[in-house]
Amino acid sequence: MRRRLPTAFLLLITCHVSLAQIDTLKRSSDELFELARQEAFAGKRAEARTLCRAILARNPSYLDVRILMGRTYAWDGDYEQARLELSKVLAVNPSYKDALNALIDAELWDQKFEQAAEVATQGLRWYPNEEDFLFKKARALRALGRDEEVLVLLTQLEDVNPSHSGALSLRKEIKRGSMRNGLGARYATDRFSDVYDPMHYAHVQVSRRTPVGVVFGRVNYSRRFKSEGIQPELEFYPTVAGGVYGYLNYGYSSSDLFPKHRVGAEIYSRIPSSLEASVGVRRLYFDPDRSVTIYTGSFGLYYKSYWFSLRPYLTPKDAGLSTSTSLNARWYYRDTDNYLLVRGGIGFAADERAIQSSTGLGGEEVFYLKAQTLGVGWQQSLSTQYLFFVTFDVTNQELSTRAGEYVTMYSLSIELRARF
């Protein structure tokens, strides 16, 4: 009986495959194409391509089938294969609108903006008032920084369709991009379940976008432990090359509520598949006997309208290695100015403000405190010029004076920024 089971199982599989082949042969090309579409839109793209190949073997001139196959490759991120399939269609029919549209999408998704603009231009030669071609070419040129050409295209698009929502959003984006200056103010407070009195923080900042990067000037204020302090700092995000930029920071304070010197540096780089990674270092100098070096980095992922970022902090000292990690997730519900935020962290937030006083804990020791944080945030554009941002966090923070005992910290932050 045991010997017969494998044979029976093999016969069952063979029978199933044969039935599937007979079923495929019985269906018309149009029926198979509709089935392939259903499979593709259900996320079964490999199965859809198998059906497409079966149709093309029977009917090589069925161009819609090849377009569908090209789109499934693009959806899977295989842009080279998508280009190959769509180019075969255009070689037969250079004016095929669906093939041109699909190829533009593939080039945009692959961030090949020059090629996307060229294909859109080709499409506009055949269809001068086609909304998709006008808008997608405008998007490609916007990504290339050719805003004057974008505005001309948007005017043409709005002549065709005055209520085109994408055109309105792109105009707003260009207007925002032309605003090179920024002004912001923030207030934050920490309230504790025990031990500590409320702590207060604030800053005002100005910013300027230059051809070599964005520069921030900021003055931080803190009031805690019945003491007040101020820390001016400069921040610079230099543009290094395509997809690569940096972070440089320096802050100084004569107050014990801040490090006397704070220095930071980091390099960011976009990598394939909507990913971004960075590596950096922070140096906090309190006095000749107390200083902290923190190694950090980040790993970010853009997925549809979501952004995820993981950032570890490593602080090596004689007492051992202090580690902490933070995770942020954003949902962009309208555009990059409007999003909801959820974040969490384990370990002391090493690169942020520290619980410290002029006579108490305030140096390397604080980075070994244990903590767990969970928070939410919301950023909303009030207009093209103004942004409102609010966050609320709850932290379970180990007491510096009583190891193993914790206090709950409730943190609220409100910020208003203006662009001009």
N, C-alpha and C positions, 0 to 999 in steps of 0.2 A: 504493500500500500504506500509506504514511504517513497519508494522508487517511482511510483506513478504520479505523485503530487507535483514534482518539478515539471514533468512532461505536460501534465494537465494545465499547469499555470502558464507554460510557454505557449500552448495551443490557444489559451484564452487571450493572451496578449496579441498573438498573431491574428486571431479572429477579429479583435477590436480594431487593430490597425487596418485590416482589410476592409472592415465595414466603414471606417472613416474614409478610406481611399475611394470606396464605391460611392459614398455619400457625396464626396467632393466632385466626383465625375458626373454625378446626376444633376448637380446644381449648375445653373447658368453662370456666366462670368459676372453679370450684374448682381445675382444673389450672393455669390462669393464676395464681391466687393462690399456689399452691405454688411455681410458678416464680419469682414475684415475691419470695417469702420467701427462696428460695435465692439470688437475686441480691442481696437486701438484706444477708443475713448473709455473703455473699462480698465485701462492700464495694462492690458495684456499685449504689449507692443511686439514682443518676439513672435507670438502666435499670429498677430496681424500680418507681420512681414512674411511668415510662412505661407499664409493664404495669398498674399500679393504675388509672391514668386510663382505660386501655382497658376494664378490668373495670367501672369505675363508669359509663362511658358506656353500657354494656350493662345494668348492674344497679346503679342508684344506691343501693339499700338494703343493699348488702353492706357492713356496718359494719366488719367485721374488716379489709377492704381499706383503708378510710379510716384505721383505727388504725395499720396498718402504714405507710401513707404519712406519717402524722403523726410516727411514730417515726423514720423515715428523715430527715425534716427536722430533728428534734431532734438526731439523731446528727451531722448536718452543721452544727449550730450555728445553724440558721435557726429560732429559737424562736417567732417571730411566726407563721410559716406553720404550724408544728407546732400552736400553740394554735388556729389557725383550723380546721384539719382535725379536731382532737380535739373542739373545741367543737361542730362540726356533728354529731358522733356523740352527744354528750351532750344536744344539743337534741332529738334523736329519742328517746334512751333515757338519762335522767339517772342511772340506776343501773348502767350498763354498767361492770362492774368493770375490764376491761382498758383501757377508755378513761380512766377515772379514774386508774388506775395510771400510764398513759403520760403523762397531763397533769401529775401530781405530779412525775414524773421530769424532764420538760421544765422545770418551774418551779425545781426544785432545781438542775439543771445551769446554768440561767440566773441562779442566785443570787437568785431572786425568792422569798425564804423566806416572806414573809407570804402570798403567793398559794399557795405549796405547802402551807402549813398549812391554808389555807381549803379547798383542794380535798380534802385528806386528811380534814378534818372532814366535808365533804360525803359522802365515801366511807364514813366510819364511821357516819353516820346510816343507811346501807343495810346495812352489814356491821360491826356493833359490835366483833367480835372478829377482824377481818381483820389478820393479822400485818404484811403490807406497809404497810397504811395506818397502823397504830399506830407502826411503826418509822420510816416516812418523815416522819410528822408530828413525831415526837420529834426527828429530825435537823433538821427545819426550825426547830423551837423552840429547839433547842440553838444553831443559828447565830444566832438572835435574842437569845440570852442569857437565855432564860426557863427556867432550869434546874429550878426547882421544878415547873413543869408537865411538864417532860421526865421527871422522876423518877416522877410519877404515871402517865404513859403507860407507862414501862418496867415499873412494877409490874403494870399491866394486861397488858402483853405477856408478861411472865414467868408470869403466871397461865395464859395460853393456851399458851405454850411455854417451860417453865423452862430449856431448854438453848439458847435463841436466842443465837447468838454475837454478833450485832450489838448486842443489848441489853447484854450483858456489857461489850463494848468501849466503848459509850457511857457506861455507869456509871463505868468507869475514867477516861474522858475528863473527866467532870464532877468526879470526885474530884480529878483532877490540877488542874483549873481552880480548885478551891476552895483549893488550896495556894498561898498568895500569897508565901511566903518561899522563898528559895533559899540554899544554901551550897555552895561548890565549891572544889576544889583541883586544881592542874595542875602536872605536872613535865615538862620537855622538855630534850632534850640534842642538840647537834650534834657529830658526829664527822667529821673531815676526813681525806682521803687523804694530805695533805701540809701542811706549813707551820704550820698552826694546831693548838694544843692543844684538847682538848674544851671546849665551852662549855655552860653550864648555865643553865636558866631555870625559874622557878616563879612561881605566883601563888595567892593565896587571894582569894575574892570572896564577897560577900553580895549578895542582891538582894531587891527588894520590888516586887510588882505593886500599883499604886495605881490609883484611878479615872482618873487622867490619863496613865498610862503606867508603864513598868517602869524602875526605878532600880537601877543596879549600883554598888557600892563595891568597889574592887579594889586590892590591893597587889602590884606586880610585883617580882620579885627576879631579878638576873642576876649570874652569875660567869663572867668571861672575861678573857683577857689578864692573869691573876693579879690581877684587881681585882674588887670587888663593888659592887653598887649596888641601890638601891631606888627605886621610882617608884609613889607612890599616884595613883589616878585615879578619877574619877567618870564614869559613863556613864548617859545618860537617853534612853529611846525614848518621846517624848510622842505621844499620840494626837491627831491634828489634826482629822480628820473621817472619815466612812465611807470606808475603803479608803486613807486617807492617814495616814502617821505619819512621825515625824522621828527623827533621831539627833543627839545632842549629847555631846561628850566633852571633858574637860579632865584633863590629867595634869601633875604637877610632879616634878622630881627635881634634887637637888644633885649627883648622880653624872654623870660624863662618859660612862657607859654608856647613858644615856638622854638625850633632849632635855630641856633645862631646863623648857620649856613645850611641851605638846602639846595642840593645840586641833583639834577636828573637828566638822563639821556636815554633815548630809545630809537630804534630803527624799525619801521613798518614796511611790509611788502605784501602786495597782492599776489596770490598764487592761483593756479587754475581752479576751475570749478567753484567760483564765487567764494573763495577762501582768502583770509588775510592772517598773517602771522607777524609777531614782533619779538624783539629781545632787547632788554634794557637794564639799567642800573640806577639806583637812587643812593645818595650819600647825605646823611643827616649828621651834622656836627653840632654838638651841644656845648662842649668845652674840651680842653686838652685830654681829659680823662674819660670822656663819654662821646662816642660817635658810633654810628650805625651804617653799615653798607647793606643794601637790599638788592638782590637780583630778582628781576621779574621779566615778564614777557606776556604775550597774549596769543590766543588762537580764536579767530572769528569766522563765522559762517553766515553767509547771506542765503536765505532760502525763501523764494517767493517774496512775501511781504514781511518776513521775519528776519531778525538778526540775533545771533547767539554769540556770546563772548565768554571765554574762560581765561582767567588770569591768576597764576600762582605767584606767591612771594616767598623767597628763600632768604633767610637772614642767618648767616653763619657766625657763631661766636664761640668762645671757649667753653661756654656752658652747653653747647650743642647747637643743632640746627633748628631754628624756628621756622615753621611753615604755615602759610595760610593760603586760602584759595577763595576766589569770588567768581560767581557765575551770573551773567546778565542776559536777559532775553527781552527783545523789543518786538512789538507788533505795530507796523506802520499802517494805520487804518485809512490814511488818505494820501500822504506824501511823506517826505523825509522830515518835515517840520512837525508832524502830528503822529504821536505814538503812545502806546501804553508800555510800561516797563515792569518786569518782575525780576527781582534779584535776591541772591542768597550768598552767604559766605560762612566759612569755617576758619577759625583762627583770628588773631588780632588783625584789624585792617591796617596793614603795615604802612601804607603810603598815604594814609589819611590822618586826621587829627588824633592825638594821643591823650589819654587821661594822665595828666601830669601837673605838678605844681612847682613853685619856685623852691620849695623845701622838701618836696616828696619825690615820688617816682617820676622820672622824666628822661630816660635815656634808653640804653639798650635793654634794660630789664622789662620795659613795658611790652616788648615784642614777644615775650614768652607767655603772656597772659592768654588764657583760653577764652574763646568767644564763639557764638553762633548768631548769625544775623539773617533776617528775612525782611524784605521790603518791597514796596510797590511805588510806581511813579507814573506821572502823566505829563506829557508836553503837548500844548495846544497853541496853534497860531491864532492870535487875536486879529491880525491883519497881515498884509505882506511885510510890514515893518516890525511888528511886535510879537514876541513869543512869551508864553507863560509856562513855567515848569514847577511842579510840586512833587515831593517825595515823602514817604513815611516809612520808617524802619523800626523794627523791634530787635534789640540785641540782648542776648544773655551773656553778660560780661563778668569775667572772674575779677574778684576784688584784689587790688594790688597789695593790700595790707593783710588779707586773710586768704591764703592759698586754698583753693578748693571750694571757696564760698563765692556765690554769684549775686549780682544785682541786675535787674532788668532795666534797660535803657530804651526810652521811647524818643525817636528823633523825627523832627519835622523840619523840612526845608522848603522855602518858597523863593522863586527867582523870576525876575522879569528882565527880558533882553530886548533891545531895540537895534534895528539895522538902518543905516542911512548912507 
